[in-house]
C-alpha cells in the first residue's frame, strides 16, 4: 500500500502540492489560534462548595455544615475523593472527580446532590459553588498602592471591591477576581449595656429597629393630570447620622430614645481573615485574577492588561495598580525558549543533511518537509484541545531528529540508486529510478513508525497529574512522527523528482564520510578480530552500570523552574491578625534584601475566593525574581532558596518553599504544598496531633529534611460559655436567648447592609470594645429576661479557656492531619524510603489510625505501579512487530539485545549530575530504547579482516540475500553459493553491499568493476 501511495504521489504532483498548500495555511491558522500556557493544566477536575457561617468556631462548622455536605457527595458518580476544610466561620468542600470528567457535568451533579442536604444545614447557611476554574487559574495578581497618602486602606478596599474587581471580572475568560487585604468598611453600632439597662431595652429590639429603618419600598403607581407616577418610599441608611436618628422606643415621658442615646455609631473595619503586604513597605490591597477553565491563559492576561490600561484614568489621583505576579512572562519566556530550540534543531538538522548528503538540493527535500510536518502537528494539537506549552512543544522538539529519518533514508537510497544507474549507463528513466528507490524502503519505514508509536504506549496509560503532564508530549511526538511519515510517502517523492538533479557525488567523494570511515575502520577490525573480548567488555560495562543506576534514586519529576518563588511559612495556631501582619512585613523586608529579588507580594490568611482555603497562620509570599543574567555570579535557584531559608529563620515560623503554579496545584489536588506530605487519618484530633508531633521529631534529623512541620490540629484557643440550663430556666429564658446575646453582643452581628449607589456596607451591632476586651468584662454582659430584668452572663453560664481545633480537615469523611516535609539535596524516592523506615521504628500507631504518604511521592508511586505492567506489555508488542518484520526470532533478539547496552551511556551521563530516576529521565531513555530497536534501514559500514575466505563466507552467509551484491576484481575471483553469479577477490578481505549500502568492507578502497544480482 505504501508503495502505491508513493507511486500515486509521483504521478499527481498538482494534487500533492495543493494539499500541501492547504496544510501549510491550516497550520499557520492553528499556530495563531492554539492557546498558550507555560505548562499543561495539571489540576484535577474539581468542584468547590463554599459555605459561610459567620462567627462560628471550626468544630461547629465541621459538625453542622462540612460533614453533612461531605457525606452527601461521597456517593456522587465519578467522584474520587471529597476533601473538607472547616475554618472559623467558613466551610470548604473540594470534590475531586475522575480524569476525563467534564467540569460542567461535574458541577451539575454536585448541584443535584446538594439539593438533598440543604434542609439539614443551619438557618442562614447557603452553600455556593466556587468558580469554574482549576488549580492553575491564578494567572495575574496586582496590588492597589496609594503613593500620595490621600487614601487609607478602607478606601482602597472599597475601590477594589466595588469598582476594580467588576471592571476586571468583565474581561472575557475571567472567572473571578478575588480581593485580599485592606479594611472592609463597616457601620459599627457599639452599644452601652448600662444605657440599655437604664432604658430597659433588650438587645433584640435595637436590632429590629435598625433593620426596619433601612429599606426602600414601592407603592405601585398613581396618576395625576394624565401622567403616571411610580411611588417610592425612600428609607435607605446612607450615613452615620441616619443610624443615629433611628428611634428604638420612648421613655416614660414619651420622649423618643434614639440609637445615639444608647450607642456610639461610627465607621470601622469588618473582621479580617486576610492581609496583604508589598515589598516590606506596609499593607496594601490586593487582587487575584482567576482564569476560567479551558481558557487561553496568555490571551486572558493580555486582555486583563488592556483593561487595566483602559481603567487607569478612572482610578483616584495617587492610586496605582501594580502587577505583582504575571504568568504571561513565564509563558512567553517558555515559548520563546522552545521556539529558539526548535529553530536551532531545524538549522542543525538541515546542516547535517547538507554535509552528509553532499548535495544541497537533495538536502532541501528534508529541509522543506520539516516545517510543514511541524505545522500539521499544530493542527492536530488544536483540534484535540492541547495548548502550546513546554511539554507539548517539547514533544515536537524531541521528534525532529526522528522526523527527518524517513526523508533522509529515501533521499540517501535515491542517491545510491542513481549512482548505480550512472554506472550502468543510465538505462531507462531517471524518474523511475527515484520512485523505485523510494518504494524500496517503504516497509521498513512503516514498521519503524509502528514501533515509535507503540513505544509511547506507557506514557499514554499514565493517569492523574503525571498523565496530564506527559500525555501532551506523547501526543505531539506521535503527531509529528505521523505527519512526517505521511509527507515522506507523498511530498518527499515529489520533491525528490524535482530537486534531485544534476551530478550526484558518490559517497566515497564526501571528505567527511571518508574521514569517519577511516576513523571507524580500525575499531571494527579489532572488534571482529576479538569478538569474545568485545562481548566481555560490553558485559562488564553493563554490570558496572548497575551500581550507578541503583544510586540514581527516584523522584516524580525535576522541578520546572517558573522564574518566581512561592515562600509558604506556617505560624503556630492562635496567631492574631496584627501579629501575622508584623511577621509578614518582616519576612518581605528580609526577602527584598537579596539582589536577585525584583518584588515580593505577601499574603497572610485567605483571599475572598473559594479557591483559597488558607487559615490566618498560613502565609504566601510570591517572590518575583530578576532575570538570571542580573544575579550574583554562581547563584542558582536552589542556592538562593537555601540562603533565603537561612535568613528567614523566625521563631515559631516553619518555612516551606515551592513555586506559584506548582504550589497551587499541589494544595488543591492533594492538600499538601511540599514535595512530601504525610496524612494522618483517624477518629480523634488529639491523637492525630500527638502522632504528627512524634513524626516531626523523628524526621527532623533525617538527611535531606530542610523543614518539617506537623499541623497543631487541636492547639487553637477558645473561650467557652457553658450555659447553665437550670439557671436559664429560673429566669424564664431559653438557651437560644443566651446564645443570641453571646453571638451579637460579644461577637458582633451584621444585621443589614447599606446601599450607597454601587457600594454596599454592612451594619454591625455589638458591645463597645472596652466592654468585651477582658474576661471579667465578658462576664458582665447583660441578658434581658421576659420580666424586664437584666441578668449578667456570669449568672447564666460558666466561662473557661480551653484548647481546640483552629481548623478541621477531613478526607472522605475521615478526620485528617498533615505533616509537611520540605526536602532538599536528595531524591524523593530515596528520602521517602528512609523516612518510612524511621517512622515505622520510632512512631507507634494506635489502632484505628493510619498514614498516607502524599505530595509528589503519591504521583510517583501511582506512575511506578502503572509502568510496572505497562512497560513489559509494550516490550512484548515491540517484539511481535520486530518478528513480523524479520520473520526470524534470532534477528529480533539481536535488535533487542542492543537495548540494555544503549542504556549504559545514558545512565553514566546522568549519574555525575545526580539526576534522580524521574519520569523525564524515563521518557528520554524510552526514546533511546526505541531508537535502538528501530527497523529503519540505516547506512552502516563495517570493516572485516579474516584470515581465510572460507571463514569469511561461513561467517557472513546468513547476511547475504537476493538483494546482496559482492564487488569483485576481474582476476583471481571465486564464486560463492550465497550470491550466484557474483565473484569476490581471492583474498581475505572483501566488500559486501546490502540494499546498495556497504554492509562489510575492506580497509582498502576496492573499486567495483561490475556486479550481478542473484
Secondary structure as UniProt FT lines:
FT   HELIX           2..11
FT   HELIX           13..33
FT   STRAND          45..52
FT   TURN            54..55
FT   HELIX           58..61
FT   HELIX           62..66
FT   HELIX           67..73
FT   TURN            74..75
FT   TURN            77..78
FT   STRAND          79..87
FT   TURN            88..89
FT   STRAND          90..97
FT   TURN            99..100
FT   HELIX           103..114
FT   TURN            115..117
FT   HELIX           118..120
FT   TURN            123..124
FT   STRAND          128..129
FT   TURN            135..136
FT   STRAND          138..146
FT   HELIX           153..159
FT   HELIX           160..164
FT   HELIX           165..169
FT   TURN            172..173
FT   STRAND          174..180
FT   STRAND          185..191
FT   HELIX           193..199
FT   HELIX           203..212
FT   STRAND          217..224
FT   TURN            225..226
FT   STRAND          227..233
FT   HELIX           240..244
FT   STRAND          247..250
FT   TURN            252..253
FT   STRAND          256..258
FT   HELIX           259..262
FT   STRAND          263..269
FT   STRAND          274..278
FT   TURN            279..280
FT   STRAND          283..291
FT   TURN            293..294
FT   HELIX           297..311
FT   HELIX           312..314
FT   TURN            317..318
FT   STRAND          319..326
FT   HELIX           327..357
FT   HELIX           360..383
FT   TURN            384..385
FT   HELIX           390..423
FT   TURN            424..425
FT   HELIX           430..440
FT   HELIX           442..455
FT   HELIX           457..460
FT   HELIX           464..489
FT   HELIX           491..499
FT   HELIX           507..509
FT   HELIX           511..529
FT   HELIX           531..550
FT   TURN            551..552
FT   STRAND          564..567
FT   STRAND          570..571
FT   TURN            573..574
FT   HELIX           577..592
FT   TURN            595..596
FT   STRAND          597..605
FT   TURN            610..611
FT   TURN            616..617
FT   STRAND          618..625
FT   HELIX           628..630
FT   TURN            633..634
FT   HELIX           637..647
FT   TURN            651..652
FT   STRAND          653..654
FT   STRAND          657..658
FT   HELIX           660..669
FT   STRAND          676..681
FT   HELIX           685..699
FT   TURN            700..701
FT   TURN            703..704
FT   STRAND          705..710
FT   TURN            713..714
FT   STRAND          716..723
FT   HELIX           725..730
FT   TURN            731..732
FT   HELIX           735..741
FT   HELIX           742..746
FT   STRAND          749..756
FT   TURN            757..758
FT   STRAND          759..767
FT   HELIX           769..771
FT   HELIX           775..778
FT   TURN            779..780
FT   STRAND          782..784
FT   TURN            786..787
FT   STRAND          790..792
FT   HELIX           793..795
FT   STRAND          797..804
FT   STRAND          808..811
FT   TURN            812..813
FT   STRAND          814..823
FT   HELIX           828..842
FT   TURN            847..848
FT   STRAND          850..855
FT   HELIX           856..886
FT   HELIX           889..911
FT   TURN            912..914
FT   HELIX           919..932
FT   HELIX           949..956
FT   HELIX           957..959
FT   TURN            962..963
FT   STRAND          964..966
FT   STRAND          973..975
FT   TURN            977..978
FT   TURN            980..981
FT   STRAND          983..985
FT   STRAND          992..994
FT   TURN            995..996
FT   STRAND          997..1001
//
